Each structure stands twice: as C-alpha cells, then as structure tokens.
C-alpha cells in the first residue's frame, strides 16, 4: 500500500505538532514539515526549511508530488500564495488553517478570515477539507490561585457557565485529522474533529476536585492588583471589546467569548445544522480522553497556551480604547 505524501506547514506549533505526530504514528504517511523540530525528524519526518512568504516558484517546488497540504499557521498569516502554489503543483487535497470553533459568518472577525480562505480555495477549484475542532479543553480549566492573572490564565468567566460547547484535545485532533485526510467521505466537506461537549460549570467542578482549590471566588468582584476582570465580565463589556478596532487581540478575544459563551454557537446541534460532518460518527473507534485525567495532566504540567502576544497586548483587554 502506497503512503500518502503530506506537507504540513507549521508542524512546530501546537496543532501542527499534534497532527504530525499522529500521522507518523499511523505509519501510512510520509511527511515534510516546515519548520521542522527534532522530535519529529527523529520519528521519521523529512524536513524542508522554508517560509510561506517565499516566491511562488519556490513554494510550488516544495509541493510537487504532495497528496495533502495541511496548513496550521496563524490565521493572520496570508495563506493565499501557499494555496495558489498548491493549485499549480497539483496537490490532491488542501486543509487550510482552521482548527477552531464552529460559528456562522459575521460573528468573529478572525473566523471570517478563515471563511475567506475557504472561499478562495473553492474559487480555485481545489479539492479540500475544512476542519473545525471546537474549543481546547485545556483552556476551560481555571488557573490555580498561585498563577498570575493574564489573558491566557483568566481568573473569571464570561457569559453562561452552564453553556455546553464542543471541546477537543490535541491528541484527538491529530488522530482525527489522520483519518479525515484520506477519507473520500470528507472530501470537499467541513468536519468537526472533537471529543465531546462540556460546560465551564463541569470543568471547574473537575478542577476543584483535582486541585483541592475552591474557584468560586473567581467570578466575584475583586480589586486585587493585576486582575483583568474586576468581576465576571458583562455582555456589554464583551460587546464594547469586539466593536473597537484599536487592539486586534482585544477584539479577537471578545469575539470568541461572545460566540462561545454568550451566543452559544459552538455546539454539535448548531454544527450539524450548518452542514458539518461529525467525526465521532465517522470514526467511532477513536478513544475518548478521560476529562479528569486531562485535568490532572494539565495542572501537573503547568501548561499554558501562548501565541506570542506582548505584555501590552495582554493588558486591559476589555477597556475601551487601545
């Protein structure tokens, strides 16, 4: 059986690394990764050092003979030159950088950028699969009291704590993508790769059990120095944050929180209503993670998602102005 030749852009990132690891473990893929990281090369990945902003001819040379292109770059990076190169190189299937929650057009500015890339791929007539993954489970556990309060470790909640939303873990995303990209049923479709649905109430209850900490003080009013939210953030504050244009980080965070926890866009029922395919129905043999074990691993590792924001971007996220 011949191997599927996969080219992953952004394999050193969170999502790209998880996908590359799963593909190599599956054994049915050969992989070129940009940029490469040692643990992937040790596992058998071929590395091509390059940049997405290189000339069209150079990008095409990378993609010659590639069956599937997977992009996991930040959504603010222009993917169009890479996608056009994939078209010219005859790539068999393109998976652009989506890997986020489900939402309709016009709700989140950054999501709309992804939808624009999808439209571009369709205009070029490229075979494709778009993958949505809901929200990351690790981002739904509250930070310990000893952790500094930042944009990525917020000691408060937004919207409705009982709102269920689709969640996923990185290993599951990798395993699902390994199945999705070779499945003819997913060609030219949108697939939701996920673990389940869960609410903040549920994840905070599990966190309290695992850590022995009581997080009930987080939503309450607090004048402690360094807190971003003096109280649970109101719908009005979220709306102010998403309407402003001075700070793109503030706008993006407000957009996502409004969609996830106030509008409730990221649910299986709404995803299916929008025509998404359910990966759990397609691949019912993929194991589910134990949420309590995930919580234990999360707190033991001290892991926090980082996206290169400056300290200035992390300050006063929901105040008006820059």
C-alpha positions in Angstrom: 0.0 0.0 0.0 1.5 3.3 -1.1 1.9 6.1 1.5 0.0 9.4 1.4 2.5 12.2 1.0 1.6 15.0 3.4 3.1 18.5 3.6 2.4 20.2 7.0 3.0 23.9 7.3 3.5 24.9 11.0 4.4 21.5 12.4 6.3 23.1 15.3 3.1 24.6 16.6 0.5 23.1 19.0 -1.9 21.8 16.4 0.6 21.2 13.6 2.8 19.2 16.0 -0.1 17.1 17.2 -1.1 16.3 13.6 2.4 15.5 12.5 2.9 13.2 15.5 -0.3 11.3 14.8 0.5 10.9 11.1 3.9 9.5 11.8 2.4 7.1 14.4 -0.2 6.0 11.9 2.6 4.8 9.6 0.6 5.4 6.4 2.1 8.8 5.7 5.3 10.3 4.6 5.7 13.9 5.9 7.5 17.1 5.1 7.4 19.6 7.9 8.0 23.4 7.9 9.6 24.4 10.2 11.0 21.1 11.4 11.5 20.1 15.0 13.9 17.5 16.3 11.4 15.1 17.9 9.6 14.9 14.6 12.7 14.3 12.5 13.7 11.6 15.0 10.3 10.0 14.4 10.9 9.9 10.6 9.7 13.2 9.2 11.5 14.7 6.2 12.2 18.4 6.8 12.2 21.3 4.3 13.3 24.6 5.7 11.4 27.4 4.0 9.0 30.3 4.5 5.4 30.8 3.5 6.4 34.2 2.0 8.9 32.8 -0.5 8.4 33.1 -4.2 5.5 31.2 -5.9 8.1 29.1 -7.8 9.8 28.1 -4.5 6.5 27.2 -2.9 5.5 25.1 -5.8 8.8 23.2 -5.7 8.0 22.2 -2.1 4.6 20.9 -3.1 5.5 18.8 -6.1 4.2 15.3 -5.6 2.3 16.2 -2.4 -1.1 14.5 -1.9 -2.3 16.6 1.0 -1.3 20.0 2.2 -2.2 20.9 5.8 -1.7 24.5 7.0 -1.6 25.3 10.7 -0.2 28.8 10.6 -1.8 31.7 12.5 -4.9 32.9 10.7 -3.3 36.4 10.4 -0.7 34.9 8.0 -1.7 35.2 4.3 -2.2 31.6 3.1 -3.2 32.6 -0.4 0.3 32.3 -2.0 0.7 28.8 -0.5 -2.8 27.7 -1.7 -2.2 29.0 -5.2 1.1 27.1 -5.2 -0.8 24.0 -4.2 -3.1 24.5 -7.1 -0.3 24.9 -9.6 1.6 22.0 -8.1 -1.4 19.7 -8.4 -1.9 18.9 -4.7 -4.7 16.4 -4.2 -6.3 17.9 -1.1 -5.9 21.1 0.8 -6.6 21.5 4.6 -6.2 25.3 5.4 -5.6 26.7 8.9 -9.0 26.5 10.5 -8.9 24.3 13.7 -11.2 26.5 15.7 -14.8 26.7 16.9 -17.9 26.5 14.7 -19.7 29.8 14.1 -21.6 31.4 11.2 -20.2 34.2 9.1 -20.2 37.7 10.7 -19.8 36.6 14.3 -16.0 36.6 14.7 -13.6 38.7 12.6 -10.8 36.1 12.8 -13.2 33.3 11.9 -14.3 35.4 8.9 -10.7 35.4 7.7 -10.8 31.7 7.7 -14.1 31.7 5.8 -12.5 34.0 3.2 -9.7 31.4 2.7 -12.3 28.7 2.3 -13.9 30.8 -0.4 -10.6 31.3 -2.2 -9.9 27.6 -2.2 -13.3 26.9 -3.7 -12.8 29.6 -6.4 -9.6 27.9 -7.4 -11.4 24.6 -7.7 -9.0 22.9 -5.2 -10.1 19.6 -3.6 -10.3 20.4 0.1 -11.4 19.5 3.6 -12.1 22.2 6.3 -11.5 21.0 9.9 -13.1 22.6 12.9 -12.2 21.5 16.4 -14.3 23.4 18.9 -12.5 24.8 21.9 -9.5 23.4 23.7 -10.3 21.5 26.9 -7.1 22.8 28.5 -8.4 26.4 28.0 -11.6 25.6 30.0 -9.8 24.7 33.3 -9.4 27.6 35.7 -5.9 28.7 36.6 -4.6 28.0 40.1 -4.7 30.8 42.6 -0.9 30.9 42.6 -0.8 31.7 38.8 -0.5 35.3 37.6 -3.8 36.5 36.0 -3.3 37.2 32.3 -5.3 37.0 29.1 -4.4 33.3 28.8 -4.9 32.5 32.5 -8.0 34.4 33.5 -9.5 34.1 36.9 -13.0 34.9 35.9 -15.6 33.6 33.5 -17.6 35.1 30.6 -21.3 34.6 29.8 -23.2 31.5 30.8 -21.3 29.0 32.9 -23.8 26.2 32.0 -23.4 26.7 28.2 -22.2 23.5 26.6 -19.6 23.8 23.9 -17.7 21.4 21.7 -14.2 20.7 23.0 -11.2 18.8 21.8 -7.7 17.7 23.0 -4.6 17.9 20.8 -4.0 14.1 20.6 -7.6 13.6 19.4 -7.2 16.4 16.8 -4.1 14.6 15.4 -5.8 11.2 15.3 -8.9 12.5 13.7 -7.0 14.5 11.0 -5.0 11.4 10.2 -8.3 9.7 9.3 -10.1 12.7 7.8 -7.4 13.5 5.1 -7.6 10.0 3.5 -11.4 9.6 3.7 -13.3 10.1 0.5 -16.4 10.9 2.5 -14.8 14.1 3.9 -13.6 15.5 0.5 -15.0 19.0 -0.1 -16.7 18.9 3.3 -16.3 20.6 6.7 -15.6 18.2 9.5 -15.8 18.8 13.3 -13.0 16.8 15.0 -13.7 16.8 18.7 -14.0 14.9 22.0 -17.4 15.9 23.3 -19.4 18.8 24.8 -18.8 20.3 28.2 -19.5 23.5 30.2 -17.5 25.7 32.4 -19.5 24.5 35.4 -18.4 21.0 34.6 -14.7 21.7 34.0 -14.4 23.9 37.1 -16.0 21.2 39.2 -13.5 18.7 38.0 -10.7 21.2 38.5 -11.7 21.8 42.1 -11.7 18.0 42.7 -8.2 17.6 41.1 -6.5 20.6 42.7 -8.4 20.8 46.0 -8.9 24.5 45.4 -12.2 26.4 45.6 -12.6 28.6 42.5 -15.9 30.1 43.4 -14.1 33.4 44.2 -13.0 34.0 40.6 -16.3 35.3 39.3 -16.8 37.6 42.3 -15.8 41.2 42.5 -12.2 41.7 43.3 -9.9 44.8 43.5 -6.8 42.7 43.6 -3.9 44.3 41.6 -3.3 42.7 38.3 -6.8 41.3 37.8 -8.1 41.9 34.3 -11.7 41.4 35.3 -12.8 43.2 38.5 -15.9 40.9 38.2 -17.4 38.4 35.9 -17.4 40.2 32.5 -20.8 41.5 31.4 -22.2 41.0 27.9 -22.0 44.8 27.5 -18.2 44.8 28.2 -17.7 42.0 25.7 -19.7 43.9 23.1 -17.6 47.0 23.7 -14.4 45.0 23.3 -15.5 43.5 19.9 -16.7 46.8 18.5 -13.4 48.6 19.0 -10.6 48.4 16.3 -7.6 49.7 18.2 -6.4 46.4 19.6 -6.8 43.3 17.5 -6.1 41.0 20.4 -8.9 42.6 22.4 -11.3 42.4 19.5 -10.5 38.7 18.8 -10.8 37.6 22.4 -14.1 39.5 22.8 -15.4 37.9 19.5 -14.6 34.4 20.6 -16.0 34.8 24.1 -19.2 36.2 22.8 -19.6 33.4 20.3 -18.7 30.6 22.7 -20.3 31.6 26.0 -23.0 34.2 25.1 -24.3 33.2 21.7 -23.6 29.5 22.1 -22.6 29.0 18.5 -20.1 26.2 19.2 -22.5 23.2 19.8 -22.9 19.9 17.9 -26.5 20.7 17.1 -25.6 24.0 15.5 -22.6 22.5 13.7 -24.8 19.8 12.2 -27.4 22.4 11.2 -24.6 24.3 9.4 -23.8 21.1 7.4 -20.7 20.0 9.3 -19.8 16.3 9.4 -19.4 14.7 12.8 -16.0 13.0 13.2 -17.3 10.9 16.1 -19.9 9.3 13.8 -17.3 8.8 11.1 -14.6 7.3 13.4 -16.3 5.8 16.4 -13.3 3.8 17.3 -11.2 6.8 18.2 -10.9 6.8 22.0 -12.3 9.5 24.2 -10.0 11.1 26.8 -10.8 11.0 30.5 -11.5 14.6 31.4 -10.4 14.2 35.0 -7.1 12.7 33.8 -6.7 15.5 31.4 -7.2 17.9 34.3 -4.6 16.2 36.4 -2.1 16.3 33.5 -2.9 19.9 32.8 -2.2 21.1 36.3 0.8 18.8 36.8 2.4 20.2 33.6 1.7 23.9 34.3 0.9 24.2 30.6 -0.4 27.5 29.3 -1.2 28.3 25.7 1.0 31.1 24.3 0.6 32.8 21.0 3.4 35.4 21.1 1.3 38.3 22.5 3.3 41.1 24.0 2.7 42.2 27.6 1.0 45.3 26.2 -1.5 43.2 24.3 -2.3 41.3 27.5 -3.2 44.4 29.5 -6.7 45.9 29.9 -8.3 43.6 27.4 -11.8 44.8 27.7 -11.3 48.5 28.4 -12.3 50.9 25.7 -9.6 52.4 23.6 -6.2 50.9 22.6 
